[in-house]
Amino acid sequence: MNRIQRCLGVLATVGGALLALAAAAPAALASLPPPDPGPAGVVPAPVVGTVVAGGMPGWQIALIAAGAALFAAVAAVMADRARAARRHVTAPSA
C-alpha cells in the first residue's frame, strides 16, 4: 500500500507541475508585434518607461529571509525530535 501511495503522490506532483507549465506557457511565449512603420517608412523609437517605480527596501527583504530561515530551523528541529521520539530502541540483552 505504501508503494502505491508513493507512486500516486509522484504522479500527482508531476501532473501538477505539467498543469502549471501549461498554464504559464502562453504568458512566457507572448511577444509584442513589431511596430508599423510611419508614413515616411521609419519605425518610431519605442517609449521607455521607468523599470522600478517603487519596491521593497532591503531591510524588509533581509527581515523576511531571516524569518524564513528561523522558521525552517525550528521546523527541522521539531521534525528531528518527532522522529527521535518514534524510534524504537532495542534494549541490550544481559
C-alpha positions in Angstrom: 0.0 0.0 0.0 2.9 2.3 0.8 4.4 1.9 -2.7 1.1 2.6 -4.3 0.6 5.8 -2.3 4.1 6.9 -3.2 3.5 6.3 -6.9 0.3 8.2 -6.7 2.0 11.1 -4.9 4.7 11.2 -7.6 2.1 11.2 -10.4 0.1 13.9 -8.7 3.2 16.1 -8.3 4.3 15.6 -11.9 0.7 16.2 -13.1 0.6 19.5 -11.1 3.9 20.6 -12.5 2.8 19.9 -16.0 -0.5 21.8 -15.4 1.4 24.8 -14.0 3.7 24.7 -17.0 0.8 24.5 -19.4 -0.9 27.5 -17.7 2.3 29.6 -17.7 3.5 28.8 -21.3 1.2 31.2 -23.2 2.4 34.1 -21.0 6.0 33.1 -21.3 5.9 32.8 -25.0 4.0 36.0 -25.6 5.6 38.8 -27.6 4.6 42.2 -28.9 4.1 42.5 -32.7 6.6 44.7 -34.5 5.5 48.4 -34.7 4.1 49.6 -38.0 6.3 52.0 -40.0 5.1 55.5 -40.1 4.2 57.4 -43.3 7.9 58.1 -44.0 8.7 54.4 -43.7 10.7 54.9 -40.4 9.9 52.8 -37.4 9.3 55.2 -34.4 11.6 54.7 -31.3 10.0 52.8 -28.5 8.8 54.7 -25.5 10.8 53.6 -22.5 9.2 53.9 -19.1 10.6 53.5 -15.6 11.5 50.0 -14.7 11.4 50.4 -11.0 8.7 52.7 -9.6 8.8 51.5 -6.0 9.7 48.2 -4.4 10.6 46.8 -1.1 13.5 48.2 1.0 16.5 45.9 1.5 15.9 45.7 5.3 12.5 44.2 4.7 13.9 41.6 2.4 16.6 40.7 4.9 13.9 40.5 7.7 11.8 38.2 5.6 14.8 36.0 4.8 15.8 35.8 8.4 12.3 34.9 9.5 12.1 32.2 6.8 15.5 30.8 7.9 14.3 30.8 11.6 11.1 29.1 10.7 12.9 26.4 8.7 15.4 25.8 11.6 12.5 25.4 14.1 10.6 23.1 11.7 13.8 21.0 11.2 14.4 20.7 15.0 10.8 19.8 15.6 10.8 17.1 12.9 14.1 15.7 14.2 12.7 15.5 17.7 9.5 13.9 16.5 11.4 11.3 14.5 13.7 10.6 17.5 10.6 10.1 19.7 9.2 7.5 17.4 12.4 5.4 17.1 12.3 2.1 18.8 15.5 1.4 20.8 16.2 -2.2 21.4 17.5 -2.9 24.9 20.7 -4.9 25.1 20.3 -8.4 26.4 22.0 -9.2 29.7 
